[in-house]
Amino acid sequence: MPQITCNVASIEKLNAFLYRVFLAPTSSAPFKAGQYVSVVMGEGDKRHFSIANIPSNDLIELHIGATEDNKYAMQVVEKMQSGEPIEVEIANGDAYLRESSTRPIILMAGGTGFSYVKSLLEQIVESDLQNPVYLYWGVKEYSHFYFEEQAKSWSIEHQNIHFHPVVELPEIHWQGKHGYVHQAVLDEFNDLSEFDIYIVGRFEMAKVAREDFIKKGALIGHIYGDAFAFI
């Protein structure tokens, strides 16, 4: 995969553990909605992050969850904060949006995996796709929803988009769905055979979700997620 050089256009800390980064490629950087970049940290050291925007944007948006005890991501943030250009591989991954499909769509994201489904949803909106879309975004605590208003606005402005936030450990005031995000999908649908399903999150979650969705009729050829290349 060819490498390109990017300048860091901006880096913003959204909460205690999340950074929103915009990279400015110095050369052409084509990709498909739903693909990811690999930040080159050294020889044989490439670190992967979902692209959070769509190809029509001149910049590359990343959402990086990073804390001091997560060196994999924190070292990338520190490298970007240095102000030096970085090298990335772009257009990685096969879990991109299948725009020609007319099947209903389930987008299931855990935590900062929302960056991946954000790219898919922006492409769905820009392309004016009319497939029914069901977005399930799961977080451990309600405060971890960092783009909730954007997700709500898509569901308000587009009749075919339905947003279901899921909190694993809800506080007493929470009236929405709770528990594991993939279980919320299972509770909602008895038959998944007609859906295109896009999954992003921790590898163990993606593995269990795929297994359970197949038990409800989901077709393995219509379940997309880059985690499956590693597990």
C-alpha positions, -999 to 999 in steps of 0.1 A, spaced: 0 0 0 16 34 -10 23 59 17 14 96 16 26 125 37 1 144 58 3 176 77 -17 178 110 -43 205 102 -58 204 137 -60 183 168 -87 188 194 -94 170 227 -131 163 229 -131 147 263 -108 130 288 -98 102 264 -108 113 229 -89 134 203 -104 146 170 -77 150 144 -78 165 109 -49 155 85 -42 174 53 -27 151 27 1 167 6 -10 145 -24 -41 128 -38 -56 105 -11 -86 87 -26 -105 63 -3 -140 48 2 -164 56 31 -157 30 58 -120 25 51 -91 32 75 -57 48 76 -25 32 90 -2 57 107 34 47 101 53 50 134 84 31 123 97 1 103 70 -25 106 50 -4 131 17 8 116 -13 18 137 -48 17 123 -76 42 128 -110 45 110 -115 75 87 -144 95 102 -154 115 71 -161 110 34 -140 111 3 -154 144 -9 -137 162 20 -102 175 14 -91 165 49 -89 132 67 -108 131 100 -98 107 127 -112 101 162 -85 86 184 -93 73 219 -60 77 238 -50 76 274 -16 74 292 -21 36 297 -29 31 260 5 36 244 -7 22 210 -29 53 205 -12 78 228 21 77 210 3 85 178 -14 115 194 20 127 207 36 123 173 8 144 158 11 170 185 47 175 176 37 194 145 59 173 122 44 157 91 34 121 94 33 92 69 1 72 65 -12 44 43 -47 53 32 -77 33 18 -71 2 38 -99 -22 46 -127 -40 29 -156 -29 52 -165 1 30 -201 11 22 -217 -10 -5 -236 18 -22 -251 -3 -49 -269 -25 -24 -307 -20 -18 -308 -40 14 -316 -24 48 -285 -15 68 -275 -21 104 -246 0 116 -233 -12 150 -205 7 167 -188 4 201 -172 35 217 -150 55 194 -159 31 166 -185 57 159 -159 74 137 -164 45 112 -201 46 111 -200 84 109 -182 80 76 -208 55 63 -237 77 74 -222 108 58 -219 89 25 -254 75 28 -267 111 32 -245 126 5 -255 99 -20 -292 102 -10 -295 64 -4 -330 54 7 -321 21 23 -335 19 59 -306 25 82 -305 14 119 -276 29 139 -268 12 172 -240 30 191 -230 15 224 -209 31 251 -200 21 286 -213 53 302 -237 80 289 -209 106 291 -190 87 264 -214 98 237 -194 125 220 -214 130 188 -248 121 201 -264 153 188 -251 147 153 -265 112 153 -298 124 165 -299 151 138 -295 125 111 -325 105 124 -346 137 126 -337 150 91 -338 117 73 -368 94 76 -349 63 67 -322 67 94 -330 54 129 -306 61 159 -305 37 189 -280 48 216 -271 20 240 -255 24 274 -238 -6 290 -238 8 326 -267 33 327 -273 58 354 -306 59 371 -320 86 348 -313 67 316 -345 56 298 -330 42 266 -316 8 256 -290 -6 280 -266 -36 281 -244 -48 253 -249 -31 220 -251 -62 199 -278 -76 223 -299 -45 215 -298 -55 178 -308 -91 187 -337 -78 208 -350 -57 179 -349 -81 150 -360 -117 148 -346 -123 113 -313 -106 100 -312 -124 67 -321 -94 46 -296 -69 61 -262 -55 53 -245 -53 87 -215 -32 94 -197 -39 128 -169 -19 145 -156 -22 180 -133 -44 201 -123 -76 184 -140 -98 210 -173 -79 206 -172 -81 168 -165 -119 170 -194 -126 194 -218 -103 174 -211 -120 141 -216 -154 157 -249 -143 173 -261 -125 142 -255 -156 120 -277 -176 144 -305 -151 136 -301 -156 99 -275 -130 89 -255 -139 59 -218 -140 64 -212 -124 30 -232 -94 41 -215 -88 75 -187 -63 71 -160 -53 96 -123 -49 94 -119 -67 127 -127 -100 109 -94 -97 90 -75 -101 124 -96 -126 142 
